[in-house]
Amino acid sequence: PLTNVRSYAETLRDANGDIPLETSNNFLDIIINETDRMTHIVQELLILSRLDAGDAELLLSRFPFGEAIESVVRANALDAKQRGHQLVYEPEGPLPLVVGDRSRLEQVMMNVIGNAIKYTPDGGTIQVDAGVTGKNVWMEVSDNGIGIPKQDRERIFDRFYRVDKARSRAAGGTGLGLSIARDTVPQHGGAVTARRREPEGTCFEVSFAQWNGEEVGR
């Protein structure tokens, strides 16, 4: 991001006002977008730093699992619509109250759903499912995009690892979101995994211990 910010800023400075207004505004939009991306990277690095240092304490609360998912789906609805996607949320049935750090778990959900939206070609379908299996609750996000090669599926949880670097840069990806998910979910007694979706696309599953079996509806 800083390379792009510097390049476009220098271009504007050296043009001495000779750049058309529309082009100049486009350059400024790029600078703003890249600045936002740099802010996002720094914020995620700070989160990972706290996780590494053991300073990221869980702020536990009791909350409806389904309500948290619905909140995240609504937050991503506009982005999905702008890309021509169908974003569908269909829980299997009543979901329980859970105990966990809601803001951090919602951040994990945001990262997983956001990735599906970013890396699925325009006009795709993003399916969000949720349910309960034994003592665990789970959320599954599947898309009908190009998928992730088998050799990359384990490495996508590594910091800064991106399957398609050019496509990730264009989409604004940092390569840190899934790493945060991998470090956060085990703190809640769970795991995040990726697999191929048949006949095409990718499926991510986030599961963790519900710690409470009371049903509250969807």
N, C-alpha and C positions, 0 to 999 in steps of 0.2 A: 504493500500500500504506500509506503513512504517514497518508493522509487517513482510511482505514478504521480503522487502529489507533487514531488519536486519537478518532474518532467513537464507537467502541464502548467505549473506555476511559472517555470522559467520560460516556457513558450509564450505565455501571456505577457510576461515582463519584457521579453525581447522583441515582441511584435510592435511595440510603440503605438498601440491603438489601431493597427492595420487589420486586425482580425475582425471579420463580420460579427455583429452582435450575437446572432444565433449560435455561431461556432464558439464564441467566447463563453456564452452561457452553458453550452454543452461541456466545455472544459471545466467550468466551475462546478457543474453537477458531478462530474467525475471526481474532482477534488473532494467534494462533500461526501460522496459515497465511499471513497477510499479512506477518508478520515473516520467515518462511521465504522468501517471494517477494522481499522487499526484499533479503535476504541474497544470493539468487540473482542479482538485478539488479546488485548491487554487485560480486559476483565476476565477472560477465560484462563489466562495464564496466572492471574492472581488467585483464582479459585483452585487451580491445580497446585499452586505453591502452598496454599493453606492445607490442601489434602495431603501433600507430601510431608508437611511439617506436623501433621496431626492436630492442626489448630481448627479444623473445620468441624466444630461440634454440631451435632444434630439438634435442631430445635423441634422437639417432638410435640405433636398435637394429634388430636383425634378428628378425622375428617372423612366425608363421604368420597370413596374412591371414584365413583361414577361422576360426581360433580366436578372433581379435579380434571378428569379427562375431557368432559364437556367444555370446561373453561379453556383448555388448551386448544381444542378443536375450533372453538369460536375465534380464538386469537389468530389462528392460521387460515381462517376461511377466506379472508380478502386476498391474501397472497395466492391461495389455490385458485380462486376465481380469476385473478389477473392472468394466470398461466393457462386458463381454460381447463383446469382439472375438476373432476368430481371428487369432493372430499366427503366420505360417508362414515358415520360412526354408528355401529350396531353392536351394543353389548349383548351377550348371550342371555342375560336375565338380570334379576336384581343383584346389585353389587353391594358389598359390605362397607361398614365403617372400617377404616384402617388407622393405625398409629404410625406416624412417620414425620419426616421433615417435609411438609407440603411444598414449600417453595423450591426445594432442591429436587424433589421428585417431579414437580411440574416442569422444571428446567430440563430434566432428562426427557420428558415427554415432548417438550418443545423441540429439542435437538433432533429426536428421532422423526417426528412428524415433519419438521422443517426440512430435514435432509430428503425425505421422500418427495416433498414438493419441489425442492430445488433440482434434484437429479432425475426427475421423470420428465421426458419430453412433453411439451405443451399438449394439452388435450388428454391427459392420462387420468387414471383412477387411483385415488389413495383411499384404501379401506382401513378403518380403525375398528378393531374388535377388542372386547374385554370380557373377562369372566373369572371364575374361581375354580381352582383345581386343588383339592385337598385343603391344606392350610395356607396355600399361596393364592394371591391375586395376580392377574396378568393383563397386560395390554399388548396387542399385536398390531403392527403397522405394516401393511403390504402395499406394493405398487406394481404397476405393469410396465415399468421402465426397462432399461437395457440390462439390468441386473449387475451383479458383482462377480467377477471371475472367481472360481473356487480358490485359487492360490492367494487371493487378496482378502478373503473373508475374515481371517483371523487378524491380519495386519491392520484392518481398517479401524481397530480400536487403539492402535498406537498413535502417539502424539504426532501431529503434523502429517500423518500418512494420508495420501489421497490417491484413489485409484486412477483418476484422470485429472492431472494437475491443471491442464488448461481449462477443462470444463468446471473444475472446482473454483478456480479464480474467477471465471465469468459469473458463476453463481454466488460468489461472495463467501465461499466456504473457507474455514480456518484450519480444518484438520484437527480440531481440539474437542468438538462437541461430543463425539462418541467416546473419547478418552475420559472425559468428565463423567459420562454415563457409566462407563466401566468401573470407575473408582467410587461412584456414589451408590449405585444399586447394591453392591455387596454389603455396604454398611446397613442396609435394610434387610439383610438376610436373603438376598436374591441374586439375579444374574441378568445380563442383557446379551442376547445372541442374535446372529444373523444367519439366514439360510436362503437358498434359491426358492423362488416362488414359481410354481408350474402354471402355465407353460412358459411364462416369462416374468421377469421382475425380481424383486427382493422382498423378503419378509424379516422384520425385526421384532423380537419379542422381549419385553421387559417384565420380569416377574419378581415378586418379593413377598415375604411373610406378611400376612394380613394382621396378625397379632390380635385380632378381634373378629368374632364371627357374626356380629349383629347385622342383619340385613336392613337396608333403609330405602330400597327402591333404586331406580336408575339415576 
